[in-house]
Amino acid sequence: MNETVAQVRDLLHEAGETHHVVYRIVDGVDDDWASWYSAWLVDHSELPEILGASPVRSQLTWLLVQLDKDYNSQSPEQHWEAWYAERLVAHFATS
């Protein structure tokens, strides 16, 4: 795993922890979680600096939803944060 992927993985972990705190009253349940994650990642984290550009939130939201669908259908053994990070970095490297 390269350093950029590791940094994005760590941000996804932080976003997950923060999301769970914000939504603690409902034990982290949030049907619109991807919108919350993308807003937090773009506006309150180092993701834009790590990627070298600020992703469009709607694109990031869509990508997170697609990654969630793919992850759940493929059931990889890799933890979701690392799996998503690899694909996010690859996606935005080619964008």
C-alpha positions as CSV (number, residue, x, y, z in Angstrom):
1,M,0.0,0.0,0.0
2,N,1.5,3.3,-1.0
3,E,1.6,6.4,1.2
4,T,-1.3,8.2,-0.5
5,V,-3.6,5.2,-0.2
6,A,-2.6,4.8,3.5
7,Q,-3.4,8.5,4.1
8,V,-6.8,8.2,2.5
9,R,-7.5,5.0,4.4
10,D,-6.7,6.8,7.6
11,L,-9.0,9.7,6.7
12,L,-11.8,7.2,5.9
13,H,-11.3,5.7,9.4
14,E,-11.4,9.1,11.0
15,A,-14.5,10.0,9.0
16,G,-16.1,6.8,10.2
17,E,-15.3,7.5,13.8
18,T,-16.5,11.1,13.5
19,H,-19.7,10.0,11.8
20,H,-20.4,7.5,14.6
21,V,-20.0,10.2,17.2
22,V,-22.2,12.7,15.3
23,Y,-24.9,10.0,14.9
24,R,-24.4,8.4,18.3
25,I,-28.0,8.9,19.3
26,V,-29.0,6.4,16.5
27,D,-25.9,4.2,16.9
28,G,-24.4,5.5,13.6
29,V,-27.4,4.8,11.5
30,D,-27.6,7.3,8.6
31,D,-29.2,6.4,5.3
32,D,-27.5,9.4,3.7
33,W,-24.1,8.5,5.1
34,A,-22.3,9.0,1.7
35,S,-23.3,12.7,1.6
36,W,-22.1,13.2,5.1
37,Y,-18.8,11.4,4.4
38,S,-18.1,13.4,1.2
39,A,-18.9,16.7,2.8
40,W,-16.6,15.9,5.7
41,L,-13.8,14.6,3.5
42,V,-13.9,17.6,1.2
43,D,-14.6,20.4,3.8
44,H,-13.0,19.1,7.0
45,S,-10.1,16.8,6.1
46,E,-6.8,16.8,4.2
47,L,-8.3,14.8,1.3
48,P,-8.0,17.7,-1.2
49,E,-4.3,18.2,-0.3
50,I,-3.6,14.5,-0.4
51,L,-5.2,14.1,-3.8
52,G,-3.8,17.3,-5.1
53,A,-7.3,18.6,-6.0
54,S,-10.6,19.1,-4.3
55,P,-13.1,16.4,-5.5
56,V,-16.5,17.6,-6.4
57,R,-18.7,16.5,-3.5
58,S,-21.5,15.0,-5.6
59,Q,-19.0,12.9,-7.6
60,L,-17.4,11.7,-4.3
61,T,-20.8,10.9,-2.9
62,W,-21.7,8.9,-6.0
63,L,-18.3,7.1,-5.8
64,L,-18.7,6.2,-2.2
65,V,-22.2,4.8,-2.8
66,Q,-20.8,2.7,-5.7
67,L,-17.9,1.5,-3.7
68,D,-20.2,0.4,-0.9
69,K,-22.3,-1.6,-3.4
70,D,-19.2,-3.2,-5.0
71,Y,-17.7,-4.0,-1.6
72,N,-20.8,-5.6,-0.3
73,S,-21.4,-7.6,-3.5
74,Q,-17.7,-8.7,-3.8
75,S,-17.2,-9.3,-0.1
76,P,-13.4,-8.9,-0.2
77,E,-11.3,-9.9,2.8
78,Q,-9.6,-6.5,2.9
79,H,-11.1,-4.0,5.4
80,W,-13.4,-1.5,3.7
81,E,-11.3,1.5,4.5
82,A,-8.2,0.2,2.7
83,W,-10.4,-1.2,-0.2
84,Y,-12.2,2.1,-0.7
85,A,-8.9,4.1,-0.4
86,E,-7.2,2.1,-3.2
87,R,-10.1,2.8,-5.5
88,L,-10.6,6.4,-4.5
89,V,-6.9,7.2,-5.1
90,A,-7.0,5.4,-8.5
91,H,-10.2,7.1,-9.5
92,F,-9.0,10.6,-8.7
93,A,-5.5,10.0,-10.2
94,T,-7.1,9.4,-13.6
95,S,-9.7,12.2,-13.3
